[in-house]
Each structure stands twice: as structure tokens, then as C-alpha cells.
């Protein structure tokens, strides 16, 4: 059956062109669905986790980047998250939580599954059950959800998960350890470099602007041409020739300037078309430096100038300072892949993010050093001024400010580390004491709230905004790689500027704690910068001379260490079920007999009669019966409904097997179905005209069969009726044939009341003419063909009536 299903889909593929996936998969459609109330989204925070604990439900966490991520728009469409099979199940069995991954980057860093969008299923205490990235067939999604729901129902959970902190003793690295890291970093860049297309790796490629900058560090240090050539070849690989925009579009935008997020192949083509502030800041800094070191490289000068121009023209707030966060993919290749671009600019997320703006400041100040261009210095200082003036509090910097002025999320290492580095660069380049003062303030806050005085290194998060997290989730004891490298460099720099021993101790101890697990490429860049500073200025010798002073500072801090109080308060009396290891999202639930499942299926089908979408049965079945006076109505009904149930079962199984393939093609199939209905009406009209004894005709079994199949398609899963309860998990975990049978009995359940009504009506009404029936049939065909029927179905099925039906099914499920 599975092979037949897939083969049929392939055979029908030429007819399955969606009317406009650009309309289905847009930020506008995603926002419309999010605000429709179909899914009862909660904010990520204490209230959602408390509700999950009270109701013994897992959390369905959706991490999406609506401002720029195309595949997030695909996932948050009617074909996946808002599929009529899926969203009622999420509402009834989960606490749905929606998080904008840019504004809640703290949550994204904690829960990201490797790509966008990310779905994570959490236990009520905040611990992960399982997760996945990207889109998946509805069948597979349901399978994992049913398992997670059943798992949580029989477990006990406390109000919070453990912090997971492990006490360690800090130690300073030796010179050889620092030198080995620098050698390993250098060798990694050389070994992973792609000599054909530039960049690093042989598959999809991220731009790695800081790693390119480090190649130029190595060139300036030793004048080895190989590193200059590696940087130049990477630029060549990323560059898009203006004449090849429609055929070989790479990472760089040759029309508007700026770089896209990453390349999906070794050759950088095609890219993911969104543009991010931090990526463009890193690449502008790297290629501006390349243009200075290789004056003959006109392309480096071109991309630097156009990238800076793009950042200023599209993202910079000239009035207040600060940069917007991103530009969306805007129909992807249909826009960016054109030399002459269609009207309408891509959307810009005007939110200002602290960490990304800090990177823009560092890039602009560095480029000002190279070029002396005062507008770069002015934009950098104005942006720093905005954040010092608008975003600072006594408990750290806000992560973002939305266009309306709303600010949120404090206590993340990412924001504090990058802004501290930006303020230090502000002082280095401009000599302004205001920026040094702010850097010292930031360093003090970060040492007070985020530094591990016992083991060295900086914690991921310690937020005063406790309502934004699960209970206890405002603190995370993990020590992220990249930001610890930034803080190590910032601490060493501040020691060199101020002579304060506390900074040297924290910088060196952070390297001691993290250097052995630091990554390479962009993640390792600031570790390498910190290590080079320490070696060049012999700071390990200085550290040894003042170690007594540093030890005294650390001892004083440990006497009243906030972390010890936190652990004593939150870790002592947690009664948790530790048995998470046995959870598997793909394990079948079982436990229901075939008879029960069939019974549930039929009851759910009967309830489906109240869905607007099921009216297609009536609107096709009614005129068919009235035109069938030459046959017994019960025979016509039997043929019609049998074919309808089979069609419904087939499309439902195909939908579950193939995910969004058939759903995304529903527009084309609807046109075909509408045409068949209109053709049937014309056929009946012709037969009527040929019948000399009057308008009564004999409708052949073939017409009943075809119209039944069309009707089954229309109220099948692609626009599906109410279909929750036991059917969903049973279908999700069952073999294809079992799922087909379950759907068939669901269809039978919906057919029963319509069968009774119309067989009785057909026998009571002696209708000596089929004109009204033909009109109804033709009107139905026009509605289906034009898409009006689907739109009406979507609108009505989002109303309160359907919610009542869902609630009744949930109650019925509880009884069973």
C-alpha cells in the first residue's frame, strides 16, 4: 500500500501545482495563523511551565525566526503545525509555547536542535524529552507527540530541573598549552580550507568572517602569502557576478550589496537568502582588511563598500543610532536571483539586538582605523551611545529593543560579552574615556553575576527576569565556547589598560577552564586573540608574580558566593523521576484493541458531520440522489459513499506518508476536482436532454463512483474534517494498511448520518426535474475550482463551533 500511495503521488505530480506557495509560505500567512487562535500559544516563561505541571502535560516548544526564516514559514503553515490533524492534538495534549528565536536567543541557544525551525518537547520541569529541526511529515510529528504525552502522564515532576553545576578548581594554562592551541587553530584553518571554492568544509558553508580575519592576522604576522590567498579565494567563491545572478547566485548580493546567511552547497550556491547583521559586520571587517592588505584586489574594496552602504541604508537608525537585526528572504530566488528585481523591498526586522549591534560597532571602528572614514566612526559611537543611554539597567543590558520601544531579556553572557568588547574597541580607537568607563561597568557586572569564582569561566545565563523562564531556569551553569573566548580577551585587554589584577586573573582562569574545549573557525577567534596577547606580552609571568593578590580576590568572593546560596536553596529537596533515559519519541504507544480504535474512528467521523468541510458530501450527494430516480437511491448511495470512503482513506494515508507533498499541491488538485464536478453536471444535463419522457434519468454507477471519489478527496485530509481523539495517534504509529482501515471507518462514520438523511429524502420527494440539482452541482464545481470553497472551509473551521467539537472529542476520549 505504501508503494502504491507514493507511486500515485508521483503519477499525479504534473497536476499538483499549488496555486501559490509564495502565499502559503510567507511571514504574513504565518502571522495570520499565529494570531488566529487555532493554537493556544503561551509565552515561554514560568506560567507555561506551572500550567504544564498542574495539568501533567508536556510543552510543545516552537522556536522560529519569523522575520527572516523561509522554512519557518513553511513549517508554520496549514501543511504542518496548523494542519487540521495536528493543531487540535497540540492544543488538547500539550502546552504550546511559541518563541521568536531572535528575541529569545537565550532560549534558542539552550534548545536549538541544529537548524530552523526547531521543535522541542519539554517535560513540565523544563528538561528535554526530544526535539528536531526543520519540517517533518505530519505522521512522524504525531508519532512522537503521542509518545511524549503518554510518557508525561505517568511520571512525577518537580517544579524545576537541576542546575547541573559541577564544582571544579580553576587553573591557569601554561605557555605550551597556549601555543598548542594557536598551532591547532592554524592547522584546522589550513586543513578544512576548500581550495576550489574558498571557505571551510566541503558541504554547506557558513561565511566564518572572523576566521577569515584570522587568516589575515597570520598573514600580517608572518607575511606568508598562502593566508592572503586563502582569504582572497574565499571572497572569489562567495562573489556573485552580476550577469550570473539568475544562474549562479552565491553568497554576495551583487545588486543591493551585503551577504546572505549561508551557502547550501560547496560552491556557495544557492544561498539561504536572508541577511543577518552580525554576518555582514564580520565579513565587511574581514574584506575591508583584505582590501587594505592587497590594494590590487578591487573586488574586496567593492564588496566592503557595498556591504557598508547596505548596512547604513537599510539597517542604520540615523536618528537614534543602532542597527536593525536582519532582512528576510523575500521569495528567495524569485527576488534575489533576478538582476532586474521585482517591485517591493524585502522586509527588515527593525528590532535592535545588543550582541549583533556590538559586532557592527566593532566592525565599523576597525574599518575606520583602516580608512579614516568619519561616517563609520560616527555610526559606531552613535550606536554605542544608544545602548549606553537606552539599554542599560543596574542588572545588566537588555537583549533587544522592539520597534515600539519594548525591551526584554537580561542576564545573558552573549549580550554582556559582545558589548564589553565593543566598548573596549571604542576606547582603543577613539580614546574616549566614556567607553572605557562603560567597559569597566560591564566587566564588573559580568564578574559579579556570571563568573565562576571557583572553576573559572563565565556562565551562559543568570537573569533577574525570572518570569521569563521555568522555575530555576533563569540560571544556566553551562559555559558557552565563543562568548567565554570574548570575555577572556576582554578581561586581558582591560588588565592591560587598567592594571587591575582581577581582570588578569579572570581572563587567564577562563582560558584555563575553556581552552581545551574551545572550537575553531569563528568560535575560536577570540581565544586565539587572547592567547596571542598573553604570549606576546608575557602575561603568564605577570600572573605568577601577582598570584597572591589574585588568590586573595578570589577567596574574598567565595566567602559570600551567590552560587553556593542558590544551589543550597534550589537543589536540596527536589523529588524528580530520574527515568528519562527510557523515553523514545518513535516507540509505539499500543494498548488499544482494533475494535476500540475502529469504534473511536466511527464516532469521530460522526462528529465530523458538523464540520463545514463535510458539506461537500451533501452538496454533491444531494443532487446526485435527486437525479438518480432510475436507480434505487440506496444503491447510488452505496456506490457513492464507498468510493468516497476509499478516496478519503487513500488521500489521508498519502498525506501521512508524504507530509506536505500532497498538501502543498492541493490547489492544483482542487482545480481538477472542480472541473470533474462541472463536467458531471454537464454530462447529466446532456443525458436529460436526450431523455424524451422527461427530465428523469438513470445515473450510471460510473458517475456515482467518480463523484464519490471527488467528494472523498474534498473532505479528506488535505482539507480534513474534525479528526482528533484516538484516530490521530493510532494512525501516526500504525502501519500504512492499518492507517488506511482506520481512515476508512472514520469516513464511514461521517457517511452514516448523510446516508440516512438523503436516502429518506430521495424516497419522500418525487422530484420530476434535475435543474435545481444540476445548479447546485455546477455551483459546487465552480466554488471548488476557484478556491472559494477551501477559503470558506478554513474560515468556518477556525470558529468556536469546531472548538466545541474538539472539546467533546477530548471528553469522549477520556471516557474511553
C-alpha positions in Angstrom: 0.0 0.0 0.0 2.8 2.4 0.8 4.4 1.8 -2.6 1.0 2.3 -4.3 0.5 5.5 -2.4 3.8 7.0 -3.3 3.6 5.9 -7.0 0.2 7.5 -7.3 1.6 10.8 -5.9 4.4 10.7 -8.4 2.0 9.9 -11.3 -0.3 12.8 -10.3 2.6 15.2 -9.8 2.1 17.2 -13.0 -1.4 18.1 -11.8 -0.4 19.0 -8.3 0.9 22.6 -8.8 -0.1 24.7 -5.9 -1.8 28.0 -6.8 0.8 30.0 -5.0 3.2 28.6 -2.4 4.5 32.1 -2.1 1.2 33.0 -0.5 1.2 29.9 1.8 4.8 30.3 3.0 5.1 33.9 3.9 5.6 35.9 7.1 2.1 37.3 6.6 0.5 33.9 6.5 2.5 32.8 9.5 1.4 35.8 11.5 -2.2 35.4 10.4 -2.2 31.8 11.6 -0.4 32.6 14.8 -3.0 35.3 15.7 -5.9 33.2 14.5 -6.3 31.4 17.9 -6.1 28.0 16.2 -3.2 27.1 18.5 -3.4 28.5 22.0 0.2 29.7 22.2 1.8 30.7 25.5 4.9 32.7 26.1 8.0 30.9 27.2 8.0 31.5 31.0 7.1 30.5 34.5 3.3 30.5 33.8 3.5 28.0 31.0 5.7 25.6 33.0 3.4 25.9 36.0 0.4 25.1 33.8 2.2 22.0 32.4 3.0 20.8 35.9 -0.6 21.2 37.1 -2.1 19.5 34.1 0.6 16.9 33.7 1.2 17.8 30.0 4.5 18.2 28.1 5.3 21.5 26.5 5.4 21.9 22.7 8.1 24.5 22.2 8.3 26.1 18.7 11.4 28.1 18.1 11.0 30.1 14.9 12.6 33.1 13.3 9.6 34.7 11.6 11.4 37.8 10.5 13.8 36.1 8.1 13.4 32.3 8.0 11.7 30.8 4.9 11.4 27.3 6.2 9.9 28.6 9.5 7.1 30.0 7.3 6.7 26.6 5.6 6.5 24.8 9.0 4.0 27.3 10.5 1.5 26.8 7.7 -1.6 24.8 7.2 0.6 22.0 5.8 2.4 21.3 9.1 1.9 22.9 12.5 -1.5 24.3 11.6 -2.6 21.1 9.7 -6.1 20.2 10.8 -4.9 16.8 12.1 -2.1 18.4 14.1 -3.1 21.6 15.8 -6.1 20.2 17.8 -3.9 17.4 19.1 -1.3 20.0 20.2 -4.0 22.1 22.0 -5.6 19.1 23.8 -2.5 17.2 24.9 0.3 19.9 25.2 1.1 23.3 26.5 2.0 25.1 23.2 4.8 27.6 23.6 5.9 30.0 20.8 9.3 31.7 20.9 10.8 34.2 18.4 14.3 32.8 18.2 16.0 36.2 17.7 14.2 38.0 20.6 14.6 34.9 22.8 18.1 34.0 21.7 18.7 32.8 25.2 16.1 30.1 24.7 17.2 29.3 21.2 20.8 28.8 22.4 19.5 26.5 25.1 17.2 24.4 23.0 18.2 24.7 19.3 18.3 21.3 17.6 20.7 22.4 14.9 18.6 24.4 12.5 15.4 26.4 11.9 12.7 25.9 12.7 13.3 23.9 15.9 10.6 21.9 17.8 11.4 20.7 21.3 9.2 18.7 23.5 9.9 19.5 27.2 8.8 17.9 30.4 7.0 20.1 32.9 10.2 20.7 34.8 11.9 22.0 31.7 14.0 19.0 30.8 14.2 18.0 27.1 12.3 14.9 26.1 13.2 15.1 22.4 13.4 17.6 19.5 14.0 18.0 15.8 14.8 20.8 13.3 13.2 21.6 10.0 9.9 20.2 8.8 8.7 16.6 9.1 5.7 14.7 7.8 2.6 15.1 9.9 2.6 11.3 10.6 6.0 11.5 12.1 5.3 14.5 14.2 2.2 12.9 15.6 4.0 9.7 16.5 6.5 11.5 18.7 3.8 13.7 20.3 1.6 10.8 21.3 4.6 9.0 22.9 5.6 12.2 24.8 2.1 12.8 26.1 1.7 9.3 27.4 5.2 9.4 29.0 4.4 12.6 31.0 1.0 11.3 32.2 2.6 8.5 34.2 5.6 10.4 35.6 6.1 12.7 38.6 7.9 16.0 38.2 9.1 18.7 40.5 8.8 22.4 39.8 12.3 22.7 38.3 15.1 20.8 36.8 18.6 20.7 38.5 21.1 23.3 37.6 23.7 20.7 36.7 26.6 22.7 38.2 29.8 20.7 38.9 32.4 22.1 41.2 35.8 22.3 39.7 39.0 24.1 40.7 40.4 26.7 38.3 43.9 26.6 36.9 45.9 28.8 34.6 47.1 27.4 31.3 50.8 27.1 30.5 52.6 28.8 27.6 52.9 25.5 25.8 49.1 24.9 26.1 48.5 28.4 24.6 51.0 27.8 21.8 49.5 24.4 21.1 46.0 25.9 20.7 47.3 28.5 18.3 49.1 25.8 16.3 46.0 23.6 16.3 43.8 26.6 15.2 46.2 27.4 12.4 46.3 23.8 11.2 42.5 23.5 11.4 42.1 26.5 9.1 44.5 25.1 6.6 43.2 21.5 6.7 39.5 22.5 6.4 40.0 25.2 3.7 38.4 24.5 0.4 40.9 25.4 -2.3 38.3 25.2 -5.1 35.6 27.5 -3.8 37.1 29.0 -0.7 35.7 28.9 2.8 35.9 25.9 5.1 34.5 22.5 4.6 33.1 20.6 1.6 29.4 20.8 2.2 27.1 23.7 3.0 29.1 26.6 4.2 28.7 29.4 6.6 30.8 32.6 5.9 33.0 32.5 9.1 34.0 36.1 8.8 36.2 36.1 12.0 38.1 33.0 10.8 38.9 34.9 7.5 40.0 37.8 9.6 42.4 35.4 11.5 43.9 34.3 8.2 44.8 38.0 7.7 46.2 38.1 11.3 48.5 35.2 10.3 49.5 37.0 7.0 50.4 40.2 8.8 52.4 38.3 11.4 54.5 36.1 9.1 53.9 37.6 5.6 53.1 34.1 4.3 51.2 34.6 1.0 49.2 31.4 1.5 46.9 33.1 4.1 46.3 36.2 1.9 45.4 33.9 -1.0 43.0 31.8 1.2 41.1 35.0 2.2 41.1 36.2 -1.4 39.9 32.9 -2.8 37.1 32.7 -0.3 35.9 36.1 -1.4 36.0 35.0 -5.1 34.0 31.9 -4.2 31.3 33.9 -2.3 31.1 36.7 -5.0 28.2 36.7 -7.4 28.8 38.0 -10.9 26.0 40.4 -11.8 25.5 38.7 -15.2 25.1 35.3 -13.5 22.5 36.4 -10.9 19.9 34.2 -12.4 22.1 31.1 -12.9 25.0 31.1 -10.4 23.8 33.2 -7.4 26.2 32.8 -4.5 26.6 34.4 -1.0 27.2 38.0 -2.1 24.3 40.1 -3.4 25.6 41.9 -6.5 22.6 44.2 -6.9 21.9 45.6 -3.4 25.1 44.7 -1.6 25.6 42.6 1.5 25.9 38.9 2.2 23.3 36.2 2.7 23.3 33.9 5.6 25.0 30.8 4.2 25.5 28.7 1.1 23.7 25.4 0.7 26.5 23.8 -1.3 30.2 23.7 -1.5 30.1 26.3 -4.3 28.0 28.7 -2.0 25.1 28.4 -4.4 22.3 28.8 -3.9 22.4 30.6 -0.6 19.8 30.9 2.1 18.8 34.4 1.1 18.2 36.1 4.5 20.8 38.7 5.5 21.9 39.0 9.1 23.6 42.0 10.8 26.3 40.0 12.6 27.3 38.1 9.4 27.6 41.3 7.4 29.6 43.0 10.2 32.1 40.2 10.3 32.5 39.9 6.5 32.8 43.7 6.0 35.5 43.9 8.6 37.4 40.9 7.0 37.2 42.1 3.4 37.9 45.7 4.4 41.1 44.5 5.9 41.8 42.4 2.8 41.4 45.5 0.6 44.0 47.3 2.8 46.5 44.4 2.7 46.0 43.7 -1.0 45.5 47.1 -2.7 45.1 45.5 -6.1 42.1 43.5 -5.0 39.4 45.8 -6.4 36.7 43.2 -5.6 37.5 43.3 -1.9 37.1 47.1 -1.9 33.8 46.8 -3.9 32.1 44.3 -1.6 33.3 46.2 1.5 31.9 49.5 0.3 28.6 48.0 -0.9 28.1 46.0 2.3 28.7 49.0 4.5 26.4 51.0 2.2 23.7 48.3 2.6 24.1 48.2 6.4 23.8 52.0 6.6 21.0 52.4 4.0 18.8 49.5 5.1 19.6 48.9 8.8 21.1 52.0 10.4 18.9 54.3 12.5 20.3 57.7 11.7 18.2 59.5 14.3 18.8 57.4 17.4 21.7 55.1 16.5 21.7 51.3 16.3 21.1 48.8 13.6 18.2 46.6 12.6 18.7 42.9 13.0 18.0 41.2 9.7 16.4 41.3 6.2 14.1 38.4 5.2 14.5 36.0 2.3 11.6 37.7 0.3 10.5 34.9 -2.1 14.1 33.7 -2.2 15.4 33.2 -5.7 12.3 34.7 -7.3 13.6 38.1 -6.0 17.3 37.9 -5.2 18.0 35.6 -8.2 17.0 38.4 -10.6 19.2 41.1 -12.0 16.2 43.3 -12.5 14.3 42.8 -9.3 10.5 42.9 -8.9 8.9 45.6 -7.0 8.7 45.7 -3.3 11.8 45.5 -1.0 12.4 42.6 1.4 11.2 43.1 4.9 13.5 44.3 7.6 13.3 43.4 11.3 13.7 46.8 13.0 14.4 45.2 16.3 17.8 46.2 17.7 19.8 43.4 19.3 22.6 44.2 21.7 25.0 41.4 20.7 24.7 41.9 17.0 24.9 45.7 17.3 28.1 45.3 19.3 29.6 43.3 16.4 28.6 46.1 14.0 30.3 48.7 16.2 33.5 46.6 16.3 33.4 46.3 12.5 32.8 50.0 11.9 35.5 51.1 14.3 38.0 48.7 12.8 37.2 49.9 9.3 37.5 53.5 10.5 41.1 52.6 11.6 41.8 51.3 8.1 40.2 54.1 6.1 39.8 57.2 8.3 36.2 57.4 7.1 34.5 59.6 9.7 31.0 58.4 8.9 32.0 54.9 10.2 33.3 56.3 13.4 30.2 58.5 13.8 27.8 55.5 13.3 29.8 53.3 15.7 29.8 55.9 18.5 26.2 56.8 18.0 25.3 53.2 18.3 27.3 52.7 21.4 25.7 55.9 22.8 22.2 54.5 22.1 22.9 51.3 24.0 24.5 53.1 27.0 21.7 55.6 27.1 18.7 53.3 26.4 19.5 49.7 27.2 21.5 49.6 30.4 20.0 48.8 33.8 21.5 48.1 37.2 21.1 44.4 36.5 22.7 44.4 33.0 21.8 45.2 29.5 18.5 44.4 27.7 18.9 41.9 24.9 16.7 43.8 22.5 14.5 46.8 21.9 11.5 46.3 19.6 10.4 49.0 17.2 7.7 50.1 19.6 10.2 50.6 22.4 9.6 47.4 24.3 12.7 45.9 25.9 13.2 42.5 27.3 15.6 39.7 28.4 18.6 40.5 30.7 21.4 38.5 32.2 22.8 36.6 29.1 26.5 36.3 28.6 26.2 36.8 24.9 25.0 40.4 25.2 27.3 41.4 28.0 30.4 39.9 26.4 30.0 41.4 23.0 29.1 44.8 24.3 32.0 44.8 26.7 34.3 44.0 23.7 32.7 46.8 21.7 33.2 49.4 24.4 36.9 48.3 24.7 37.3 48.8 21.0 35.6 52.2 21.3 38.2 53.3 23.8 41.1 51.8 21.8 40.1 53.5 18.6 38.7 56.9 19.8 40.5 57.3 23.1 37.2 58.3 24.8 37.1 57.6 28.5 33.3 57.2 28.3 33.7 53.9 26.5 36.3 52.7 28.9 34.1 53.6 31.9 31.2 51.6 30.3 33.5 48.6 29.6 34.6 48.6 33.3 31.0 48.7 34.4 30.0 45.9 32.1 33.0 43.8 33.2 32.1 44.4 36.9 28.5 43.3 36.3 29.6 40.2 34.4 32.1 39.2 37.1 29.5 39.7 39.8 26.7 37.8 38.1 28.2 35.4 35.6 31.8 34.5 36.5 32.6 31.2 38.2 34.9 32.2 41.0 35.6 28.6 41.9 36.2 26.9 38.5 36.9 29.8 36.1 34.9 30.7 33.0 31.6 32.5 32.6 28.1 31.1 32.9 25.6 31.1 30.0 22.8 33.0 31.9 21.9 34.4 35.2 18.9 36.6 34.6 16.9 38.8 37.1 13.9 38.3 34.8 12.7 35.0 36.5 9.2 35.1 35.0 10.7 34.6 31.5 11.9 31.1 32.4 10.9 27.8 34.0 11.4 27.8 37.8 15.2 27.9 38.3 15.7 28.2 34.5 16.9 31.8 34.9 20.3 30.4 35.7 22.2 28.0 33.4 25.6 26.7 34.6 26.9 25.9 31.1 29.8 27.9 29.8 29.4 28.7 26.1 32.5 28.5 24.0 32.5 31.6 21.8 31.4 34.1 24.5 34.0 32.8 27.0 36.6 33.5 24.4 35.3 37.0 24.0 35.4 37.6 27.8 38.9 36.1 28.1 40.1 38.6 25.5 38.1 41.5 27.1 39.5 40.7 30.6 43.1 40.5 29.4 42.6 43.8 27.5 41.1 45.5 30.5 44.1 44.4 32.6 46.5 45.9 30.0 44.6 49.2 30.1 43.8 49.5 33.8 46.4 47.3 35.6 43.6 45.8 37.8 44.7 42.2 38.8 41.1 41.0 38.9 40.8 41.2 35.2 44.1 39.3 34.5 43.0 36.5 36.9 39.6 36.1 35.3 41.0 36.2 31.8 43.7 33.6 32.4 41.4 31.4 34.5 38.8 31.5 31.8 41.3 30.2 29.3 42.3 27.5 31.7 38.7 26.4 32.1 37.7 26.5 28.4 40.7 26.3 26.1 40.7 22.5 25.9 37.1 22.6 24.6 37.2 25.8 22.6 36.1 25.4 19.0 37.8 26.7 15.9 36.7 28.9 13.0 34.7 31.9 14.3 34.1 30.3 17.7 37.9 30.1 18.4 38.8 33.6 17.1 38.8 35.4 20.4 40.6 32.6 22.2 43.3 32.9 19.7 43.4 36.7 20.1 43.6 36.3 23.9 46.3 33.6 23.7 48.4 35.8 21.3 48.1 38.8 23.7 49.2 36.7 26.7 52.2 35.2 24.9 53.3 38.5 23.2 53.2 40.5 26.5 54.4 37.6 28.7 51.3 37.9 30.9 51.7 34.5 32.4 54.9 35.7 34.1 53.0 38.7 35.3 50.2 36.4 36.6 52.6 34.4 38.6 54.1 37.5 40.2 50.7 38.8 41.4 49.1 35.4 42.0 48.8 36.1 45.7 46.8 39.2 45.0 44.5 37.3 42.6 44.1 34.4 45.1 43.0 36.9 47.7 40.4 38.4 45.5 39.0 35.0 44.7 38.9 33.9 48.3 37.0 37.1 49.3 34.5 36.5 46.5 34.0 32.8 47.5 33.1 33.7 51.1 29.8 35.1 50.1 29.4 33.4 46.7 25.8 33.8 45.4 26.1 30.4 43.6 26.5 28.5 46.8 23.4 30.0 48.2 21.5 29.3 45.0 22.5 25.6 44.9 21.6 25.1 48.6 18.2 26.7 48.1 17.2 25.0 44.8 19.0 21.7 44.7 18.3 20.2 48.1 14.7 18.9 48.1 13.8 18.1 44.5 11.8 14.9 44.2 12.2 14.1 40.5 11.6 11.0 38.4 15.1 10.3 37.0 13.9 7.8 34.4 14.2 10.0 31.3 16.5 7.5 29.5 13.7 5.2 28.6 11.9 7.8 26.6 11.9 7.3 22.8 9.8 9.5 20.5 9.4 6.7 17.9 8.2 4.0 20.2 4.6 3.0 19.5 2.0 3.6 22.2 0.0 0.4 21.8 -2.6 -0.5 24.4 -5.8 -0.2 22.2 -7.6 -3.0 20.6 -8.6 -2.9 17.0 -12.3 -2.9 17.8 -11.9 0.1 20.1 -9.9 2.0 17.6 -12.5 1.4 14.9 -15.2 2.4 17.2 -13.4 5.7 18.1 -12.8 6.3 14.4 -16.5 6.0 13.6 -17.6 8.2 16.4 -15.1 10.8 15.4 -16.4 10.5 11.8 -20.0 11.2 13.0 -18.8 14.3 14.9 -17.1 15.4 11.6 -20.5 15.9 10.1 -20.6 19.2 11.9 -17.6 20.5 10.2 -18.2 22.9 7.3 -15.9 20.9 5.1 -18.1 17.8 5.3 -20.8 19.8 3.5 -19.1 18.9 0.2 -20.7 15.4 0.8 -24.1 17.0 1.0 -23.6 19.4 -1.9 -22.5 16.6 -4.3 -24.6 13.8 -2.8 -27.9 15.6 -2.7 -28.2 16.5 -6.5 -26.8 13.0 -7.3 -29.6 11.3 -5.5 -32.3 13.6 -6.9 -31.1 12.8 -10.4 -31.0 9.1 -9.8 -34.7 8.2 -9.9 -33.9 5.5 -12.4 -31.8 3.6 -9.8 -32.6 2.8 -6.2 -31.3 5.6 -4.0 -29.7 3.1 -1.6 -27.6 1.6 -4.5 -26.5 5.0 -5.6 -25.7 6.0 -2.1 -23.7 2.8 -1.5 -21.6 3.2 -4.6 -21.1 7.0 -3.9 -20.1 6.5 -0.3 -17.9 3.5 -0.8 -15.8 5.4 -3.4 -15.8 8.5 -1.1 -14.5 6.5 1.8 -11.8 4.9 -0.3 -10.7 8.2 -1.7 -10.6 9.7 1.8 -8.6 6.8 3.1 -6.1 7.0 0.2 -5.5 10.7 0.4 -5.2 10.5 4.2 -2.6 7.8 4.1 -0.7 9.6 1.4 -0.8 12.7 3.4 0.6 11.0 6.4 3.3 9.2 4.4 4.4 12.2 2.3 3.9 15.1 4.7 3.3 18.3 2.8 3.7 16.9 -0.7 0.0 16.5 -1.4 -1.0 19.3 1.0 1.2 21.8 -0.9 -0.3 20.6 -4.2 -3.9 20.9 -3.1 -4.6 24.0 -5.2 -3.9 22.1 -8.4 -5.9 19.1 -7.3 -8.8 21.3 -6.3 -9.0 22.8 -9.7 -9.1 19.3 -11.2 -11.8 18.2 -8.7 -13.9 21.3 -9.5 -13.6 20.6 -13.2 -14.8 17.0 -12.8 -17.8 18.1 -10.8 -18.7 20.7 -13.5 -18.2 18.1 -16.2 -20.5 15.7 -14.3 -23.2 18.4 -14.2 -22.8 18.9 -18.0 -23.0 15.2 -18.6 -26.2 14.9 -16.6 -27.7 17.9 -18.4 -26.9 16.2 -21.8 -28.5 12.9 -20.7 -31.5 14.9 -19.5 -31.9 16.5 -22.9 -31.8 13.1 -24.7 -34.5 11.6 -22.4 -37.8 12.2 -24.3 -40.0 11.1 -21.4 -38.9 13.9 -19.1 -36.0 15.1 -17.1 -35.7 11.9 -15.0 -32.6 9.9 -15.9 -30.7 6.9 -14.9 -27.3 7.9 -13.4 -24.8 5.2 -14.2 -22.7 3.6 -11.4 -19.6 5.1 -13.0 -20.8 8.7 -12.4 -21.6 7.8 -8.8 -18.2 6.3 -8.4 -16.4 9.3 -9.8 -18.4 11.9 -7.9 -17.9 9.8 -4.7 -14.1 9.8 -5.2 -14.1 13.6 -5.8 -16.2 14.2 -2.7 -13.9 11.9 -0.6 -10.9 13.9 -1.8 -12.5 17.2 -0.9 -13.4 16.2 2.6 -10.3 14.1 3.0 -7.2 15.0 5.0 -6.0 17.7 2.6 -8.7 20.0 3.9 -9.8 17.4 6.6 -12.9 17.4 8.8 -12.7 17.2 12.5 -10.3 14.3 13.2 -8.9 14.0 16.7 -9.2 11.6 19.5 -7.7 8.1 19.3 -7.5 8.2 15.5 -4.6 10.6 15.4 -2.1 8.6 17.5 -3.4 5.3 16.1 -2.7 6.4 12.5 0.6 8.0 13.5 2.0 4.8 14.9 0.4 2.3 12.7 1.4 0.6 9.5 0.1 2.1 6.3 -2.6 -0.5 5.8 -3.8 -0.2 9.4 -4.0 3.6 9.0 -6.0 3.1 5.7 -8.5 1.0 7.5 -8.8 3.4 10.4 -9.5 6.3 8.0 -12.0 4.2 6.1 -14.1 3.6 9.2 -13.8 7.3 10.1 -15.2 8.1 6.6 -18.0 5.5 7.2 -18.8 7.3 10.4 -19.3 10.6 8.7 -21.2 8.9 5.9 -23.8 7.3 8.1 -25.9 10.3 9.0 -25.7 11.8 5.5 -26.7 8.4 4.1 -29.8 8.1 6.3 -30.9 11.7 5.6 -30.6 11.5 1.8 -32.0 8.0 1.3 -35.1 9.1 3.2 -35.2 12.4 1.4 -34.9 10.7 -2.0 -37.8 8.4 -1.3 -40.1 11.1 0.1 -39.5 13.6 -2.7 -40.9 12.8 -6.2 -38.7 15.4 -7.9 -39.6 15.5 -11.6 -36.7 17.6 -12.7 -33.0 17.8 -12.1 -32.5 21.5 -12.8 -32.1 22.6 -9.2 -29.8 19.7 -8.6 -27.7 20.5 -11.6 -27.4 24.1 -10.5 -26.2 23.0 -7.0 -23.7 20.6 -8.6 -22.4 23.2 -11.0 -22.1 25.8 -8.3 -20.2 23.4 -6.1 -17.8 22.7 -9.0 -17.2 26.4 -9.5 -16.6 27.0 -5.8 -14.0 24.2 -5.7 -12.3 25.2 -8.9 -12.0 28.8 -7.9 -10.7 28.0 -4.4 -13.6 29.8 -2.7 -14.8 26.5 -1.1 -11.4 26.0 0.5 -11.3 29.6 1.8 -14.8 29.3 3.3 -13.9 26.0 4.9 -10.8 27.4 6.5 -12.7 30.4 7.9 -15.6 28.5 9.3 -13.4 25.7 10.8 -11.4 28.3 12.7 -14.6 29.3 14.6 -15.8 28.5 18.1 -18.1 25.6 16.8 -15.2 23.5 15.9 -13.5 24.1 19.3 -16.6 22.8 21.0 -16.5 19.7 18.9 -12.8 19.2 19.7 -13.6 19.5 23.4 -16.4 17.0 23.1 -14.0 14.6 21.4 -11.4 15.1 24.2 -14.1 14.3 26.8 -15.2 11.3 24.8 -11.5 10.1 24.7 -11.4 10.4 28.5 -14.4 8.1 28.8 -12.8 5.5 26.6 
